[in-house]
């Protein structure tokens, strides 16, 4: 079933000076393939499979439950997910 997933995140950064503010929007749109994987299968299965391959290949050597917050984990994972056609679009927003 070719369902679609749409995620939109709006981030507000207020720096210590309380004068500099930044707004960033990140959108992710993924479509399923009528003759292939659903959008949910792609956005859940691809990252899980990529992480498993990284563990098997020794790229991830941390033991136990690991959150993908370390750059050495999320950067290569995002690059490989992008090769599968899943990439978020980022934009700076002048004001909210």
N, C-alpha and C positions, 0 to 999 in steps of 0.2 A: 504494500500500500504506500503510495507516494505522499506521505504526510510531510509537513514542513515544520521546522523549529525556528522560532525567532526569539532572540534574547537581546535586550537593550539595557545597557548599564550607563548611568550618568554619575560621574565622579566629581566631587567638589573638593578642591585643595585650598585650605586657608593656612597660609604660612604664619610663622611666629609673629611677624610684624603686624598681623591683622590687616594689612593693607594690600597685600598681593593675593589675589584669588585666581584660581584657574578652574575651568570646567572642561571635562573630557567626556566624550561619549564613545562607547564601544558597542557596536552592533554585530550580531552573528546571525546569519540566515543560512539554513541548510535544508535542502530539498531531498526527499527520498526518490529512489529510482523505481518506476513502475515495474521494471523487470529485474530489480536487484534489491538492495538493502533499503530499509526505511531510514528516515532521518534520525530516529532514535538509535537505531542499530549503529549508524555511522558515528554519532557523537558520543556514544557510550563504548561501543565495541572497539573502534579504532584506537582510542587512547589506552584502553586496557590491554589490547594486543601489543601496541607499541611499547608500553611499560614492561610487559612480560618479556618481550624480545630484548629490551635493554638490560633486564636482570640476567637473562640467559647469556647474553654476550658480555657480561661483566661491566657494563657501563654504569649500572647502579649497583653499588656494593654494600650499601647500608642495609642492615638486617632489621627485621620486624616491620611493623606498620609504618609506612613512610608517606608523609604528605608531600606533594610535588611543589614545595615552596622554594627549594634550592635551585639556583640558576643552572647548575650542572644537570638538573633533572628536567626543568620545564623548558629551557631553551631548545635542546635537541628534540624534545617531544613536540613542541609547537611547530618546529621546522618540518618534522615528519608528518604531522597532522595536516599541515599546509600542502604537502605533496599529495595528500589524499583528497584535496579540494576543500578542506575545511579551514577557513581563516576569518578572523574577525576584522572588521573595518573600524579604524580609529579616526576620530576627528576632534579637533579642538573647538570649543564653543566659546565665542566672545563673552556671552552672558547666558545665564540660564534661561 
